[in-house]
Amino acid sequence: MHRRHKENSDMLDLIIAPLLHQWATMVADRIQNRWGNLSGIRGNAEISAEFPLVAKGVLVQTIKAWGQRAWIAEYGSGSESDLSNPYLNEYTNASNFNHYRSKSDMTIRGRDAGAYQDLDGNPQKSTGSNAGKYLELKPVYPGMTMLPLHVIKEESEAAFPELVLAIEQAVTSEIANTLNIQLKIYI
């Protein structure tokens, strides 16, 4: 490994990775707070920031989110769902996806009678009395349909300038600390 590449990798590992993790944790906390203030959405909303990984000189920060409340807050629900949701195909192909719902518009329809699991894995039961019926006109519960809020994207983008500034300051400080300049004046 070249010395310069090693120094760059060390800077990523020792200086920038902890800053990135601190930033991601702060963003995750902000997201969690916003999700907690949302009313009308049932279910769980959890989020965590993993410690960044360095691979081939690239620093990768991952924020993981899960839970029904998080899903609905991020991607909406019913006919107002964000159909560009990158996880939508996996969701609509799951065994507990209601086969009466349209994958192309996500309208909410009643289920057949029987047990199923919600997005948090909690057992639910349908009487089947509304099987196949369009339920969005007379919502069974508040928040049945909801526009996506994209809280993760908004909070990440809003905090990004803070991260850039912190990295610039840390790198500048590190460079200044590693420079060993001797000044000799001869008259």
Contacts in CASP RR format, 6 or more apart in sequence:
PFRMAT RR
TARGET T0000
AUTHOR 0000-0000-0000
METHOD contacts of the structure
MODEL  1
MHRRHKENSDMLDLIIAPLLHQWATMVADRIQNRWGNLSGIRGNAEISAE
FPLVAKGVLVQTIKAWGQRAWIAEYGSGSESDLSNPYLNEYTNASNFNHY
RSKSDMTIRGRDAGAYQDLDGNPQKSTGSNAGKYLELKPVYPGMTMLPLH
VIKEESEAAFPELVLAIEQAVTSEIANTLNIQLKIYI
1 9 0 8 1.000
5 57 0 8 1.000
8 57 0 8 1.000
9 54 0 8 1.000
9 57 0 8 1.000
11 171 0 8 1.000
11 174 0 8 1.000
12 54 0 8 1.000
12 57 0 8 1.000
12 59 0 8 1.000
13 54 0 8 1.000
15 170 0 8 1.000
15 171 0 8 1.000
15 174 0 8 1.000
16 59 0 8 1.000
16 167 0 8 1.000
16 170 0 8 1.000
16 171 0 8 1.000
17 51 0 8 1.000
17 52 0 8 1.000
17 54 0 8 1.000
17 59 0 8 1.000
19 163 0 8 1.000
19 166 0 8 1.000
19 167 0 8 1.000
19 170 0 8 1.000
20 52 0 8 1.000
20 59 0 8 1.000
20 61 0 8 1.000
20 163 0 8 1.000
20 167 0 8 1.000
21 49 0 8 1.000
21 51 0 8 1.000
21 52 0 8 1.000
21 61 0 8 1.000
22 166 0 8 1.000
23 61 0 8 1.000
23 159 0 8 1.000
23 162 0 8 1.000
23 163 0 8 1.000
23 166 0 8 1.000
24 49 0 8 1.000
24 50 0 8 1.000
24 52 0 8 1.000
24 61 0 8 1.000
24 62 0 8 1.000
24 63 0 8 1.000
25 49 0 8 1.000
26 159 0 8 1.000
27 49 0 8 1.000
27 63 0 8 1.000
27 155 0 8 1.000
27 156 0 8 1.000
27 159 0 8 1.000
28 47 0 8 1.000
28 48 0 8 1.000
28 49 0 8 1.000
28 63 0 8 1.000
30 155 0 8 1.000
30 159 0 8 1.000
31 47 0 8 1.000
31 63 0 8 1.000
31 65 0 8 1.000
31 151 0 8 1.000
31 152 0 8 1.000
31 155 0 8 1.000
32 45 0 8 1.000
32 46 0 8 1.000
32 47 0 8 1.000
34 73 0 8 1.000
34 149 0 8 1.000
34 151 0 8 1.000
34 155 0 8 1.000
35 45 0 8 1.000
35 47 0 8 1.000
35 69 0 8 1.000
35 70 0 8 1.000
35 73 0 8 1.000
35 151 0 8 1.000
36 45 0 8 1.000
36 69 0 8 1.000
38 69 0 8 1.000
38 73 0 8 1.000
38 149 0 8 1.000
40 142 0 8 1.000
40 143 0 8 1.000
41 68 0 8 1.000
41 69 0 8 1.000
41 72 0 8 1.000
41 73 0 8 1.000
41 143 0 8 1.000
41 146 0 8 1.000
42 68 0 8 1.000
42 69 0 8 1.000
42 118 0 8 1.000
42 141 0 8 1.000
43 67 0 8 1.000
43 68 0 8 1.000
43 69 0 8 1.000
43 118 0 8 1.000
43 119 0 8 1.000
43 120 0 8 1.000
43 122 0 8 1.000
44 66 0 8 1.000
44 67 0 8 1.000
44 68 0 8 1.000
44 69 0 8 1.000
44 70 0 8 1.000
44 120 0 8 1.000
45 65 0 8 1.000
45 67 0 8 1.000
45 68 0 8 1.000
45 69 0 8 1.000
45 70 0 8 1.000
45 73 0 8 1.000
46 65 0 8 1.000
46 66 0 8 1.000
46 67 0 8 1.000
46 70 0 8 1.000
47 63 0 8 1.000
47 64 0 8 1.000
47 65 0 8 1.000
47 66 0 8 1.000
47 70 0 8 1.000
47 152 0 8 1.000
48 63 0 8 1.000
48 64 0 8 1.000
49 61 0 8 1.000
49 62 0 8 1.000
49 63 0 8 1.000
50 61 0 8 1.000
50 62 0 8 1.000
50 63 0 8 1.000
50 64 0 8 1.000
52 59 0 8 1.000
52 60 0 8 1.000
52 61 0 8 1.000
52 62 0 8 1.000
53 59 0 8 1.000
53 60 0 8 1.000
53 62 0 8 1.000
54 60 0 8 1.000
63 152 0 8 1.000
63 156 0 8 1.000
65 74 0 8 1.000
65 152 0 8 1.000
67 119 0 8 1.000
67 120 0 8 1.000
68 118 0 8 1.000
68 119 0 8 1.000
68 120 0 8 1.000
71 119 0 8 1.000
72 146 0 8 1.000
73 148 0 8 1.000
73 149 0 8 1.000
73 151 0 8 1.000
74 82 0 8 1.000
74 85 0 8 1.000
74 148 0 8 1.000
74 149 0 8 1.000
74 150 0 8 1.000
74 151 0 8 1.000
74 152 0 8 1.000
75 81 0 8 1.000
75 82 0 8 1.000
75 85 0 8 1.000
75 87 0 8 1.000
75 88 0 8 1.000
75 148 0 8 1.000
76 82 0 8 1.000
76 145 0 8 1.000
76 146 0 8 1.000
76 147 0 8 1.000
76 148 0 8 1.000
76 149 0 8 1.000
77 106 0 8 1.000
77 108 0 8 1.000
77 143 0 8 1.000
77 144 0 8 1.000
77 145 0 8 1.000
77 146 0 8 1.000
78 106 0 8 1.000
78 107 0 8 1.000
78 108 0 8 1.000
78 136 0 8 1.000
78 144 0 8 1.000
78 145 0 8 1.000
78 146 0 8 1.000
79 105 0 8 1.000
79 106 0 8 1.000
79 107 0 8 1.000
79 108 0 8 1.000
79 136 0 8 1.000
79 145 0 8 1.000
80 145 0 8 1.000
80 146 0 8 1.000
80 147 0 8 1.000
80 148 0 8 1.000
81 88 0 8 1.000
81 106 0 8 1.000
81 148 0 8 1.000
82 148 0 8 1.000
82 150 0 8 1.000
83 104 0 8 1.000
83 105 0 8 1.000
83 106 0 8 1.000
85 91 0 8 1.000
85 148 0 8 1.000
88 103 0 8 1.000
91 97 0 8 1.000
92 101 0 8 1.000
92 103 0 8 1.000
96 116 0 8 1.000
96 117 0 8 1.000
98 109 0 8 1.000
98 110 0 8 1.000
98 111 0 8 1.000
98 116 0 8 1.000
100 109 0 8 1.000
100 110 0 8 1.000
100 111 0 8 1.000
100 112 0 8 1.000
100 131 0 8 1.000
100 132 0 8 1.000
101 107 0 8 1.000
101 108 0 8 1.000
101 109 0 8 1.000
107 134 0 8 1.000
107 136 0 8 1.000
108 134 0 8 1.000
108 135 0 8 1.000
108 136 0 8 1.000
108 144 0 8 1.000
108 145 0 8 1.000
109 130 0 8 1.000
109 132 0 8 1.000
109 133 0 8 1.000
109 134 0 8 1.000
109 135 0 8 1.000
110 126 0 8 1.000
110 128 0 8 1.000
110 130 0 8 1.000
110 131 0 8 1.000
110 132 0 8 1.000
110 133 0 8 1.000
110 135 0 8 1.000
111 126 0 8 1.000
111 128 0 8 1.000
111 130 0 8 1.000
111 131 0 8 1.000
111 132 0 8 1.000
112 126 0 8 1.000
112 128 0 8 1.000
112 131 0 8 1.000
113 126 0 8 1.000
113 127 0 8 1.000
113 128 0 8 1.000
113 129 0 8 1.000
113 131 0 8 1.000
114 125 0 8 1.000
114 126 0 8 1.000
114 128 0 8 1.000
115 123 0 8 1.000
115 124 0 8 1.000
115 125 0 8 1.000
115 126 0 8 1.000
116 123 0 8 1.000
116 124 0 8 1.000
116 125 0 8 1.000
116 126 0 8 1.000
117 123 0 8 1.000
117 124 0 8 1.000
118 124 0 8 1.000
130 140 0 8 1.000
135 144 0 8 1.000
136 144 0 8 1.000
136 145 0 8 1.000
139 145 0 8 1.000
END
